[in-house]
Amino acid sequence: MTLLHDDGTSVLTTTDPRDGSPIASYPVSSADDVRHAVYRAREAAAWWAGLAFGERRRVLVAFKAAIARDAKALAATIARETGKPDGDALLEVMLTLGHLDWAAKNAEPVLKRRKVKAGLVNYNQHATLGYVPYGVVGVIGPWNYPFYTPMGSISYALAAGNAVVFKPSELTPGTAVWVADKWREVCDRPVLQVVTGGRATGANLVRAGVDKVAFTGSTASAKKVMAACSETLTPLVAECGGKDALIVATDADLDAAADFIAFGALGNAGQTCVGVERVYVEQRVRDALVDKVVERAKRVVVTGDAPTYGPMTLATQTGVVAAHVEDALARGGKAVFGGPESVAERTVSPIVLVDVPEDSDAVQRETFGPTVVINAVADLDEAVARANATDYGLGAAVFTKDARKGERIAEQLRAGVVTINSVLGFAAIGALPFGGVKGSGFGRIHGADGLREFSVPKSIARQTRKAALNLLTLERSPKDMHMVERMIPMLHGKAR
Ligand code: NAD
């Protein structure tokens, strides 16, 4: 939790969501502080971009190794700031280092300058395409996965040759500062810097002259960031919220589906952008699935020394969860496990809702809590139509034993990523780009597309000899133009 930082005070103090005890205080970076960081980053960016791919790779792999050797300390910092169990935090570290490794090792093959075909008519041109860094990337991150999520931008931006100024969530600055300290252990240049503070500091970063902004957070904040970016035509990648649907076909392995629904909906207290918030199940297996999900929800422990998940990191989110549940019930939905009484001051026990009207908040808006709506559908076409009928489009999942059917449904779902017979199965795959459509944002992190997201394509065409047809001149000859007239139907006149 943070105190008073957005109203002009100079310090923000974090607290442990598990017991409210203060953790540490951090400066609120002013507009001048942020500009200074970007100024330093610009110098560092020139140096970093000037290194060969292999040299950057060596620094990034050393960075990864330094973090890995101290992974438990980082996990403890994440756990303290977010309230999540230590094991969850440690998994977050492992997942993130996999991406850092992938980005470091694939930057050269993906981004190095390559020859492209110039085509018959341009036989006298040697054409190459390379990807050059933007310069300084401003990264703004959320609190729910305070290492994994921003590092999805940071790792790929650094590997592509940019310097980064990172503004973490006001709830989790300690994780970011820890990471920046590790950077300084492996590199004495300010290629990665952290500025701390709240929304105002984030807004300062957007306006501090960065060459690209990588924003991860709510859709509402993304719109404000995009408006600010438009003032300077600063490009933006926006990773926003979701309302992921999971479809269960009659032929699905219901135990596996229920396991993954419980994990995807309740894990991390539901505070996962690609968490499962809605389930559409074919009518015939609806009761069996609901029973199995409830069975698993009953086994969840939210108090004591070894909870399944922690408290809500953002205390005010309990109000959103309660409002969505109450709205669902008021409109005729039913709670088959838990209910409004499951929402305590800081902790929310699992809530399983069924038969919730499609236009209610629990179906249409991001709840970001350990709740799930299970609605029956007549068939898979209806499931797909309902899954696609929200303003979001981040992730989705489908459960079926029929691989072809699964792939077909995956193609029909309007989402950036779809998993078949699992949830979050993509998250550790370095080669798969990640990002949303519609209100879930645009642009991609991870994978080759993630590396290109933080690069500018730069084309070079080198003339190797004089062209037979001299067309690039103010004094074209009638003979050459006659040749052009004959060439057009020859080159493009056939419709195939
Ligand atoms: P948030 O939008 O409140 O804040 C995110 C970050 O943006 C914070 O660092 C905040 O200080 C900063 N910020 C807010 N307003 C700003 C502004 N006007 N200008 C500049 N910076 C600003 O989101 P949150 O509560 O921290 O995170 C939860 C949200 O993030 C959820 O919607 C979740 O789905 C989403 N999320 C998305 C992904 C993804 O990859 N798509 C991953 C994790 C979380």
Residues whose N, C-alpha, C, O or C-beta is under 5 A from the ligand:
A	BS01	NAD	I140 G141 P142 W143 T149 K167 P168 S169 E170 G197 G198 R199 G202 A203 T216 G217 S218 T219 S221 K224 V225 E239 C240 G241 G242 C273 S440
